Amino acid sequence: MLPRGALTRFAPAPTGLLHLGHVANAIWTWGVAAALGGRVLLRIEDHDRQRCRPEYDRALLEDLAWLGFAADFGPVRQSDRDAEAAYEEALARLVREASVYGCDCTRSTFATWAAERGRPWSGPGCPGGCRERDLDGPILRVALGGGTESWLDGLAGPCRSEVAATGDPAIRDRHGNRTYGFCVVVDDLRHGVDLIVRGRDLLHATAAQLRLASALGRESPPTFLHHPLVRRPDGSKLSKSAGDSGVSELRAAGWSADEVLGAAAAAVGLIDVARPLAMAELSTVVHVR
């Protein structure tokens, strides 16, 4: 049962143009909020300083407004001053609890370990044994322990996953950026987000995020709803880096906002056949309980 009156969030990253995959997520997010009498926070996730661009930030806001998506709160950004303070406070808490350590493992470190043993690294720690080496970095990882976390997903049903399926999660990457997995947990806690609506590709990340939220003092875990993804003909998900059609390109080609909404809804099975879909219909097509 999804929580009524919940606060959820739509959280795009300004690393490219809005595409149909984002629109599908927005339909689910605003549709679920409308069906449950909830509210939506718009959060721009600009933690990646190398890839985020102001022009993409502006384009995201323009495309959302054209489509008719109006948030109840925001936009807020991960680069805001209060966000920076929250991340520093969260990091300090984890450091005090002696669960943060520096790591110099690269992707090739993990690949070499896997090639030598015939299986990928799994479980707490990392292939380089970095927690015992007292390193400064460049990567920071958080030791959350082993075992599993369970949750009841709004669409996927009962779920259970390993917390450290691929090792201790990184909270700072080798470029000095705070990671997605760290930032979203801190953000959802400080913003009071209690319903997280996102794509099925992030299902695997939930266990570690639940454990991290608990380590940061979250008393009640949020409810998750992981929806299907928009796929290309070859089965891969839409990607900004792969040059998939953006909303702005569809606009330039003469599509209406309702036609874009309908195409995205049909692509994830919310409606049987693509047709113009009005914003007022979103709460009727998501079928939540």
C-alpha positions in Angstrom: 0.0 0.0 0.0 1.5 3.3 -1.1 1.4 6.2 1.5 -1.3 8.8 0.9 -0.3 12.4 1.0 3.4 11.5 0.4 6.2 13.7 -0.8 7.9 12.4 -3.8 10.5 13.9 -6.2 11.5 14.2 -9.8 15.2 14.4 -10.0 16.8 14.7 -13.4 20.6 15.3 -13.9 21.6 18.2 -16.2 24.0 16.1 -18.2 21.9 16.1 -21.4 18.5 16.8 -22.8 15.2 15.5 -21.4 14.2 12.4 -23.4 11.2 10.0 -23.4 12.7 8.0 -20.5 12.6 11.0 -18.3 9.1 11.8 -19.5 7.9 8.3 -18.5 9.4 8.8 -15.1 7.7 12.2 -14.7 4.4 10.6 -15.7 4.8 8.0 -13.0 5.9 10.6 -10.5 3.2 13.2 -11.0 0.6 10.5 -11.7 1.3 8.6 -8.4 1.4 11.9 -6.5 -2.0 13.0 -8.0 -3.6 9.6 -7.3 -2.4 9.6 -3.7 -3.0 13.3 -2.9 0.8 13.8 -2.7 3.3 16.5 -3.6 6.3 16.6 -5.9 9.7 18.2 -5.3 11.8 19.1 -8.3 15.4 18.4 -7.6 18.2 19.0 -10.1 20.9 16.4 -9.4 24.0 18.3 -10.4 26.6 16.6 -8.2 28.7 15.6 -11.2 30.7 18.7 -11.8 32.5 17.4 -14.9 29.3 16.4 -16.9 26.6 18.9 -15.7 26.0 22.0 -17.8 23.9 25.1 -17.1 22.4 25.0 -20.6 21.0 21.5 -19.9 19.7 22.7 -16.6 17.8 25.5 -18.4 16.6 23.1 -21.1 15.2 20.6 -18.5 13.2 23.3 -16.9 11.9 24.6 -20.2 10.9 21.2 -21.4 9.1 20.3 -18.2 7.2 23.5 -18.3 6.2 22.9 -21.9 5.0 19.4 -21.1 2.9 20.8 -18.2 4.8 19.3 -15.2 4.6 21.8 -12.3 6.3 20.9 -9.1 4.9 21.8 -5.7 8.4 22.6 -4.4 11.7 23.5 -6.1 13.7 23.5 -8.1 16.4 22.8 -5.6 19.9 21.7 -6.6 22.6 19.5 -5.2 25.0 22.4 -5.7 23.0 24.7 -3.4 24.8 26.0 -0.3 22.5 24.2 2.1 23.0 21.0 0.2 26.8 21.3 0.6 26.4 21.8 4.3 24.1 18.7 4.6 26.6 16.5 2.7 29.5 17.6 4.9 27.5 16.9 8.0 26.5 13.5 6.8 30.1 12.7 5.8 31.3 13.8 9.2 28.8 11.5 10.9 30.0 8.5 8.9 33.6 9.4 9.6 32.9 9.6 13.4 31.4 6.1 13.2 34.6 4.9 11.5 32.8 3.5 8.5 34.5 5.7 5.8 37.8 4.8 4.2 39.9 5.8 1.3 40.3 3.6 -1.7 42.5 3.6 -4.8 40.8 0.6 -6.6 40.0 1.3 -10.2 37.6 -0.6 -12.6 40.6 -2.5 -13.8 41.4 -3.6 -10.2 37.9 -5.1 -10.0 38.3 -6.6 -13.4 41.7 -8.2 -12.7 40.4 -9.7 -9.4 37.4 -11.2 -11.3 39.6 -12.5 -14.1 41.9 -14.2 -11.7 39.1 -15.9 -9.7 36.4 -16.4 -12.4 33.8 -14.4 -10.5 33.2 -10.7 -9.8 33.9 -9.1 -6.4 31.0 -9.4 -4.1 30.5 -8.6 -0.4 31.9 -5.9 1.9 35.2 -4.3 1.2 37.1 -3.9 -2.1 39.7 -6.0 -4.0 42.6 -3.9 -2.9 41.9 -4.3 0.9 41.9 -0.5 1.1 40.2 -0.2 4.5 43.2 -1.8 6.1 45.7 0.3 4.2 44.7 3.7 5.8 44.5 5.6 2.5 43.3 9.2 1.9 41.6 8.3 -1.3 41.1 9.3 -4.0 37.8 7.4 -3.7 35.9 7.3 -0.4 33.9 4.2 0.4 31.5 3.6 3.3 31.5 0.2 5.1 27.8 -0.7 5.6 28.3 -4.3 6.5 27.1 -7.4 4.7 23.8 -9.2 4.6 20.6 -8.1 2.9 17.8 -5.5 3.1 14.2 -6.2 2.4 11.4 -3.8 1.2 8.0 -4.0 -0.3 8.2 -2.2 -3.7 5.1 -0.4 -5.0 5.3 -2.3 -8.3 7.9 -5.0 -8.0 6.4 -6.4 -4.8 8.5 -8.0 -2.0 12.2 -7.4 -2.7 15.4 -8.5 -1.0 18.9 -7.6 -2.1 22.5 -7.7 -0.9 23.8 -4.5 0.6 27.3 -4.9 -0.7 26.6 -6.9 -3.8 29.6 -5.3 -5.6 31.6 -4.2 -2.6 31.3 -1.2 -0.2 29.6 1.7 -2.1 31.6 4.8 -3.0 30.4 8.1 -1.6 33.1 10.1 -3.4 34.5 9.3 -6.8 38.1 9.6 -8.0 37.3 13.1 -9.5 36.2 14.4 -6.1 32.5 14.3 -6.8 30.0 13.1 -4.3 28.3 10.0 -5.7 24.7 9.7 -6.7 24.1 7.0 -4.1 25.3 9.2 -1.3 23.7 12.4 -2.4 20.2 11.1 -3.0 20.1 9.4 0.4 21.1 12.6 2.2 18.7 14.7 0.0 15.7 12.4 0.5 16.3 12.5 4.3 16.7 16.3 4.6 13.8 17.0 2.2 11.5 14.6 3.9 10.9 12.5 0.8 8.9 9.4 1.8 8.0 8.0 -1.7 10.7 7.4 -4.2 9.4 6.8 -7.8 12.2 5.7 -10.2 13.2 3.4 -13.0 13.6 -0.4 -12.6 17.3 0.0 -13.4 17.9 1.4 -9.9 16.3 -1.5 -8.1 19.7 -3.0 -7.3 20.8 0.2 -5.5 18.0 0.2 -3.0 19.5 -2.1 -0.4 22.6 -0.1 0.1 20.6 3.2 0.1 18.3 1.8 2.8 21.3 0.8 5.0 23.0 4.1 4.4 19.8 6.0 5.3 19.6 4.1 8.6 23.3 4.9 9.3 22.5 8.6 8.8 19.7 8.4 11.3 16.6 7.9 9.2 14.1 6.2 11.5 11.5 5.1 8.9 12.6 4.1 5.4 10.9 5.6 2.4 8.5 3.6 0.2 9.9 2.7 -3.3 8.2 2.3 -6.6 10.4 1.1 -9.4 8.6 1.4 -12.8 9.5 -0.2 -16.2 12.0 1.6 -18.5 11.5 3.0 -22.0 13.6 0.7 -24.2 15.1 1.1 -27.7 14.4 -1.6 -30.3 17.6 -3.5 -29.3 16.3 -3.7 -25.7 18.8 -1.2 -24.2 17.4 1.7 -22.2 17.4 5.3 -23.5 20.5 7.2 -22.8 21.6 10.9 -23.1 25.1 9.8 -24.1 23.7 7.6 -26.9 22.0 10.6 -28.5 18.4 9.4 -28.1 15.7 11.8 -29.2 15.2 14.6 -26.7 11.9 16.4 -26.0 13.3 19.5 -27.5 13.9 17.7 -30.8 10.3 16.3 -30.8 9.0 19.8 -30.2 11.0 21.1 -33.1 9.5 18.3 -35.2 6.0 19.5 -34.5 4.9 17.2 -31.7 2.4 18.5 -29.2 3.0 18.1 -25.4 0.1 15.6 -25.2 1.6 13.5 -28.1 5.0 13.3 -26.2 3.2 12.3 -23.0 1.2 9.7 -24.9 4.3 8.2 -26.6 6.2 7.9 -23.3 3.2 6.4 -21.5 2.7 3.8 -24.3 6.5 3.0 -24.3 6.2 1.8 -20.7 2.9 0.1 -21.0 0.7 2.6 -19.2 -1.6 2.8 -22.3 -2.0 0.2 -25.0 -1.4 2.5 -28.0 0.3 5.8 -28.3 -2.2 8.7 -28.4 -2.3 12.2 -27.1 -2.4 12.1 -23.3 -3.5 15.1 -21.2 -1.9 15.9 -17.8 -5.3 15.5 -16.2 -5.2 11.8 -17.2 -2.0 10.9 -15.4 -3.6 9.8 -12.2 -5.9 7.4 -14.1 -3.2 5.6 -16.1 -0.7 4.8 -13.3 -3.1 2.4 -11.5 -1.6 2.7 -8.0 -3.1 1.4 -4.7 
